[in-house]
Amino acid sequence: MNINIEALRRARDIVKATPAENIDLALWRSSCGTVACVIGHCAMDGWFNNKGKGLTLDEDLVPKYKGLYVWNAVEGFFRLDSATALRLFSYGYYPENLKGESLKNEIIRRLEEVINASKS
């Protein structure tokens, strides 16, 4: 599978720029729009949802991409297999006690791990 490395790099950069208290892997996006998971923050970013990229949140605040929804949309947009998408973006694949800066740093580490592995 040809992973969308450019999108993973952009996701990593969004995580780096987002205050840790605004990252909650259990929410696609809060109703106020300031707290979201990585995918929610990406879907609110112009690079992801404009210029034909097409990763957005629908009216129910779930990811949508080319007729795909939820995890299928995430996998399709980033061109990831299911296991990798869940490991990178799903709250169920992170320790429950990981919060704040520790969680943010772990998300960045995992994204960079996949980015660097795809270079070889």
C-alpha positions as CSV (number, residue, x, y, z in Angstrom):
1,M,0.0,0.0,0.0
2,N,1.3,3.4,-1.0
3,I,0.9,5.4,2.3
4,N,0.0,9.1,2.0
5,I,3.2,10.4,3.6
6,E,2.4,14.0,2.8
7,A,-0.9,13.7,4.8
8,L,0.9,12.0,7.7
9,R,3.5,14.8,7.8
10,R,0.7,17.4,7.8
11,A,-1.1,15.5,10.6
12,R,2.1,15.4,12.6
13,D,2.5,19.1,12.1
14,I,-1.0,19.8,13.2
15,V,-0.5,17.8,16.4
16,K,2.7,19.7,17.1
17,A,0.9,23.0,16.7
18,T,-2.2,22.0,18.8
19,P,-2.2,22.6,22.5
20,A,-2.2,19.3,24.4
21,E,-5.4,20.2,26.2
22,N,-7.2,20.4,22.8
23,I,-6.4,16.8,21.9
24,D,-8.9,14.2,22.9
25,L,-8.7,10.9,21.0
26,A,-12.2,9.9,22.2
27,L,-13.9,12.8,20.2
28,W,-13.9,13.3,16.5
29,R,-14.6,16.9,17.4
30,S,-16.3,18.7,20.3
31,S,-19.4,20.9,19.5
32,C,-17.3,24.0,20.2
33,G,-14.7,22.9,17.7
34,T,-11.6,23.4,19.8
35,V,-11.2,19.9,21.2
36,A,-10.8,17.0,18.8
37,C,-8.8,13.9,18.0
38,V,-6.1,14.0,15.5
39,I,-8.5,13.2,12.6
40,G,-10.9,15.9,13.8
41,H,-8.2,18.5,13.9
42,C,-7.0,17.4,10.4
43,A,-10.5,17.6,9.0
44,M,-10.9,21.2,10.2
45,D,-7.6,22.2,8.5
46,G,-7.8,23.8,5.1
47,W,-5.1,21.6,3.5
48,F,-7.1,18.4,4.3
49,N,-10.6,19.6,3.4
50,N,-9.8,22.0,0.5
51,K,-7.9,21.8,-2.7
52,G,-9.6,18.5,-3.6
53,K,-8.1,16.6,-0.7
54,G,-11.6,16.0,0.7
55,L,-11.2,14.8,4.3
56,T,-14.0,16.4,6.2
57,L,-16.3,15.9,9.1
58,D,-20.0,15.3,8.1
59,E,-23.0,16.9,9.9
60,D,-22.7,14.1,12.5
61,L,-19.0,15.1,13.1
62,V,-17.6,11.9,11.8
63,P,-14.9,11.7,9.1
64,K,-15.9,11.5,5.5
65,Y,-13.8,11.0,2.4
66,K,-15.0,10.1,-1.1
67,G,-18.2,8.4,0.0
68,L,-16.3,6.6,2.9
69,Y,-17.1,7.2,6.5
70,V,-15.5,6.9,9.9
71,W,-12.5,4.5,9.9
72,N,-12.9,3.6,6.2
73,A,-12.5,7.3,5.4
74,V,-9.4,7.6,7.6
75,E,-7.9,4.5,6.0
76,G,-8.8,5.6,2.5
77,F,-7.5,9.2,2.8
78,F,-4.2,8.3,4.5
79,R,-3.9,5.0,2.5
80,L,-3.3,3.0,5.6
81,D,-4.3,-0.5,6.5
82,S,-6.8,-0.8,9.3
83,A,-4.3,-1.9,12.0
84,T,-2.0,1.1,11.3
85,A,-4.8,3.6,11.2
86,L,-6.1,2.4,14.5
87,R,-2.7,2.3,16.1
88,L,-2.0,5.9,15.0
89,F,-5.4,7.5,15.6
90,S,-7.7,5.5,17.9
91,Y,-8.0,6.2,21.6
92,G,-8.4,2.4,22.2
93,Y,-4.8,1.9,21.1
94,Y,-3.2,4.3,23.6
95,P,-2.8,3.7,27.3
96,E,-5.7,5.2,29.3
97,N,-3.4,7.0,31.7
98,L,-1.6,8.8,28.8
99,K,-2.8,12.4,28.8
100,G,-1.7,16.0,28.0
101,E,1.8,16.5,26.7
102,S,2.6,12.8,27.2
103,L,-0.2,11.8,24.9
104,K,0.7,14.5,22.3
105,N,4.3,13.3,22.3
106,E,3.3,9.7,21.8
107,I,1.0,10.6,18.9
108,I,3.9,12.5,17.3
109,R,6.3,9.6,17.9
110,R,4.0,7.1,16.3
111,L,3.3,9.3,13.3
112,E,7.1,9.8,12.8
113,E,7.7,6.1,13.2
114,V,5.3,5.3,10.2
115,I,6.7,8.3,8.2
116,N,10.3,7.1,8.7
117,A,9.5,3.5,8.0
118,S,7.9,4.3,4.7
119,K,11.1,6.1,3.6
120,S,13.0,2.8,3.5
